[in-house]
Amino acid sequence: MLRLSPLIVASSVLLLSACATRDFVKETVAPVQTGVDGLGTRVQAHDEGLKALDGRLQGSEARIAALQQEAAARAQAANNLPKPPGLLMSTVLTDDKIKFSSGRAQLTEQAGQELDQLVAKLKADNQPVFIEIQGHTDATGSNTMNQQLGLQRAEAVRLHLSHAGMPLARMATISYGESAPLADNNTREGRSTNRRVQLIVMR
């Protein structure tokens, strides 16, 4: 009967134990390794996503900076544009100062002095201005006649201002005739008030 030595038996047991251990380790570690590999893949994908997001953010920041520069350029251009005309003053030369007679457009000496003072003030301000000269009448006579009379009164004022030194190109006349009364045309005082020239000075 064949008898195995204790050494051979012990060696065989160790070999079998080692094989069993390796199989156990493989079965245990393999799922873990798979999970680690999957996690690594997800981490890599996440990193790539972050890089792509960072790239988009940088692109957005560049576009925002470009828009800000464009807005600043537009604001600067707007500041360099000439300012739109604005009302500087409004002067009404009523019958008390100009003494327009009914149906007449001639300026009196007192009216000329008032206009000379206005030109002197504008020259002292030394600012480019534009003057709209509005002619008005009372309701005496026809609408057509009053329209013409209002224009004649406005033109008389413009001519005087021109002689006083105001450039003709910076003045314009318009007639409102009897259409814009300040007072009741049924009274003498009201008609006197409505016979007027109004100067709108704009800068």
C-alpha positions in Angstrom: 0.0 0.0 0.0 1.4 3.4 -1.1 1.9 5.9 1.7 2.3 9.6 1.1 4.8 11.4 3.1 3.5 14.1 5.4 5.5 16.7 3.4 3.8 15.9 0.1 0.4 16.0 1.8 1.2 19.3 3.3 2.4 20.7 0.0 -0.7 19.5 -1.8 -2.9 21.1 0.8 -1.0 24.4 0.5 -1.3 24.3 -3.3 -5.1 23.6 -3.2 -5.5 26.4 -0.6 -3.5 28.8 -2.8 -5.7 28.0 -5.8 -8.9 28.5 -3.8 -7.6 31.8 -2.5 -6.7 33.1 -6.0 -10.2 32.1 -7.2 -11.8 33.8 -4.3 -9.8 36.9 -4.8 -10.7 37.0 -8.5 -14.4 36.6 -7.8 -14.3 39.2 -5.1 -12.0 41.8 -6.7 -13.4 41.5 -10.3 -16.7 43.3 -9.5 -14.9 45.9 -7.5 -12.4 46.5 -10.4 -15.3 46.8 -12.8 -16.9 49.4 -10.6 -13.6 51.3 -10.3 -13.2 51.3 -14.0 -16.7 52.5 -14.5 -16.2 55.3 -12.0 -13.0 56.3 -13.7 -14.9 56.5 -17.0 -17.6 58.7 -15.4 -15.0 60.9 -13.8 -13.2 61.3 -17.1 -16.5 62.2 -18.8 -17.3 64.6 -16.0 -13.9 66.3 -16.5 -14.5 66.6 -20.2 -17.9 68.1 -19.5 -16.4 70.6 -17.1 -13.8 71.6 -19.7 -16.5 72.0 -22.3 -18.6 74.2 -19.9 -15.5 76.2 -19.1 -15.0 76.8 -22.8 -18.6 77.9 -23.2 -18.3 80.3 -20.2 -15.1 81.8 -21.6 -17.0 82.3 -24.9 -19.9 83.9 -23.1 -17.5 86.2 -21.1 -15.9 87.2 -24.4 -19.3 88.0 -26.0 -20.3 90.0 -22.9 -17.1 92.0 -23.0 -17.6 92.7 -26.7 -21.2 93.9 -26.1 -20.0 96.1 -23.2 -17.4 97.7 -25.5 -20.0 98.2 -28.2 -22.4 99.8 -25.7 -19.7 102.1 -24.5 -18.8 103.0 -28.0 -22.5 103.8 -28.8 -22.8 105.9 -25.6 -19.7 107.9 -26.5 -21.0 108.4 -30.0 -24.3 109.6 -28.6 -22.5 112.1 -26.3 -20.6 113.5 -29.3 -23.9 114.1 -31.3 -25.2 117.7 -31.3 -27.9 118.2 -28.6 -31.4 118.3 -29.9 -32.9 121.8 -29.8 -34.5 122.8 -26.6 -36.6 125.7 -25.4 -34.3 128.5 -24.1 -36.9 131.2 -23.7 -40.3 132.4 -24.9 -40.9 136.1 -25.4 -44.3 137.5 -26.1 -44.4 141.0 -27.6 -48.0 142.0 -26.9 -49.8 145.1 -28.0 -48.7 146.9 -24.8 -45.1 146.9 -26.1 -45.4 146.7 -29.9 -48.6 148.8 -30.3 -49.8 146.9 -33.3 -52.8 148.8 -34.7 -55.7 146.8 -35.9 -54.9 145.6 -39.4 -51.3 146.9 -39.3 -47.9 145.2 -39.1 -45.6 148.2 -38.5 -43.3 148.1 -35.5 -43.1 151.1 -33.2 -39.9 152.6 -31.9 -40.6 151.0 -28.5 -41.0 147.6 -30.2 -37.7 148.0 -31.9 -36.0 148.8 -28.5 -37.5 145.6 -27.0 -36.1 143.5 -29.9 -32.7 145.2 -29.7 -32.5 144.2 -26.1 -33.3 140.6 -27.0 -30.5 140.5 -29.6 -28.0 142.0 -27.2 -28.8 139.3 -24.6 -28.5 136.5 -27.1 -25.1 137.9 -28.3 -23.9 138.2 -24.7 -24.8 134.5 -24.2 -22.7 133.6 -27.2 -24.6 130.5 -27.9 -26.1 129.4 -31.3 -29.8 129.7 -31.1 -32.8 129.4 -33.5 -35.8 131.7 -33.2 -39.3 130.9 -34.4 -41.3 134.0 -34.8 -45.1 133.5 -34.5 -47.5 136.1 -35.7 -51.0 136.4 -34.2 -54.1 138.6 -34.8 -57.4 139.3 -33.3 -60.6 138.0 -34.9 -61.4 141.2 -36.8 -61.6 140.6 -40.5 -61.6 137.3 -42.5 -59.5 134.3 -41.6 -57.5 134.6 -44.8 -56.7 138.3 -44.2 -55.7 137.5 -40.6 -53.5 134.7 -41.7 -51.6 137.1 -44.0 -51.5 139.8 -41.4 -50.0 137.4 -38.8 -47.3 136.5 -41.3 -46.6 140.2 -42.0 -46.2 141.0 -38.3 -43.8 138.0 -37.9 -41.8 139.1 -41.0 -41.5 142.7 -39.6 -40.0 141.3 -36.4 -37.6 139.0 -38.4 -36.4 141.9 -40.5 -35.7 144.0 -37.5 -33.8 141.2 -35.8 -31.8 140.7 -39.0 -30.8 144.3 -39.0 -29.8 144.0 -35.4 -27.4 141.2 -36.2 -29.3 137.9 -36.1 -28.6 135.7 -39.1 -31.6 135.1 -41.3 -30.8 131.4 -41.5 -31.4 131.1 -37.7 -34.9 132.5 -37.9 -38.2 131.3 -39.2 -41.7 132.9 -39.3 -45.1 131.3 -39.0 -48.6 132.8 -38.8 -51.3 131.5 -36.6 -53.7 134.3 -37.6 -56.7 134.4 -35.3 -56.5 130.7 -34.4 -54.7 131.0 -31.1 -56.2 133.8 -29.0 -54.9 134.6 -25.5 -58.0 136.6 -24.6 -61.7 137.2 -25.5 -62.0 138.8 -28.9 -65.4 140.3 -28.0 -63.7 143.0 -25.8 -61.4 145.8 -26.8 -58.8 144.7 -24.3 -58.9 141.1 -25.4 -58.4 142.0 -29.1 -55.4 144.2 -28.1 -53.9 141.2 -26.2 -54.4 138.9 -29.2 -52.6 141.3 -31.6 -49.1 140.0 -30.8 -45.9 138.4 -31.9 -44.4 135.5 -29.9 -40.7 134.6 -30.2 -39.7 131.0 -29.3 -35.9 130.9 -28.8 -34.4 127.4 -29.0 -30.9 126.1 -28.5 
